[in-house]
Amino acid sequence: MKHSEIDNLPGGVLAIKKAAGMTSHDVVNKIRRLYNTKRVGHAGTLDPMATGVLVVLVGRAAKACEYISSDKKTYKATLRLGLTTDTEDVTGEVLTKSDDIPSAEQVEAVCREFVGELKQIPPMYSALKVNGQKLYDLARQGVTVERDARDITVFSLYCEATESKTDYILTVTCSGGTYIRTLCADIGARLGCGGVMATLERTEACGMSIDECHTLDEIEKMPEDDRQKLLLPTERLFAELDSAKLPAFFEKLFRDGCPIYQKKIKTDFKIGQRVRVCSENGHFFALGEIVEREEGSAIRSVKIFEL
C-alpha cells in the first residue's frame, strides 16, 4: 500500500509500553515505519530513562493531541533521598550528598504537603524553549536561565517506604506538565537532605492504563492486519466528554461548517463546554464546542476526525 493511501486511512490510538533508554521520538519513528505512515505523534513526552504508557497517535488521530480532554496522568517513581544532581535524577552529575536522612514519618508528612494546586519551576534539563532554544541544550552548555513557575495540580501522592532508608516509592496522579523529577527534588529540598528521582514509570495517561499497552517488540512481530486491529478509536481520547448525537440532516450541516443550535437537537450543554459529536447511531466523528450565538447556544465544530 502506498504512503498516500495509508495516510487516507482513519488511523487511531496506540497505547505503547515504552522501554527505558528510548526517547519518545524514537518510538514515533518506529511506529511510522511499522504503520508505513509519516502521520504519527504522541501525547506527552517520556524521558529516555522513564518507562510505561506512551499514547501514540496514528493517521488522522495525530491531530488530536492539542485537543485531548484529560491531561491527568499517574506515575510510579522512586524518590532517593540524600542526593542532588544537575538533572534532578540519578543520571545527572552529583551536586551534593547527605547522610542525614529523615525518618519515614517525616518523609510521609512532607509528601502530604505536595498534594493540591502547586507552583513548580521546570527543570533546566527539559524540552521547554526559552527564546527559541531548548532548555536542555542550554544546560549542556553550562547555561542556566530564569524559568517562571507554572501551575500544576497533584491530585494524590502516596508514599511507601522500602528496605532502603533512602528510597521511597511514590505513586503520583497529577496534571499534565508536571515534572516528577522536580517533585522529587522539591520534596528532598523541603526535607533538607536533597532528593532525586531514581526510577519512573507512567502507569496511566489519557485514560489508558499500562495493562492496555503493547511493547514495540510485540507490535513488530505481528502481521500487518493484526497491527491495524491494535488501533483504538480516536474517541478514546475524549472519553470524559459528554456526547451530542446529530440526526442526519444536522450532521450534514455540521460537516459543512454550520453551528447547530442546541434547541434544534434538544441538548443543554454549558457555554464553553466541549463535546464528542456523533452521528445519530452514536458513531463519533468530531469534537465540538458550545458557543453563544444571536439565537441561542450552539455546537460549533472544533475538529472533524472522520470525513
ZIGIGI-V344713 format. One line per field, one symbol per residue. ss: DSSP state (~ for helix, > for strand, _ for the rest). A space follows every 10 residues. Layout:
# ZIGIGI-V344713
ss: ???
This chain:
# ZIGIGI-V344713
ss: __~~~~~___ >>>>>>>>__ ___~~~~~~~ ~~~~_____> >>________ >>>>>>>>>~ ~~~~~~~___ __>>>>>>>> >_>>>___>_ ___>>>>___ ___~~~~~~~ ~~___>>>>> >_______>> __>>~~~~~~ ________>> >>>>>>>>>> >_____>>>> >>>>_____~ ~~~~~~~~~~ ~___>>>>>> >>>>>__>>~ ~~_>_~~~~~ ___~~~~~~~ _>_~~~~~__ __>>>>_~~~ ~~~~~____> >~~~~_____ ___>>>>>>_ ___>>>>>>> >>>__>>>>> >>>>___
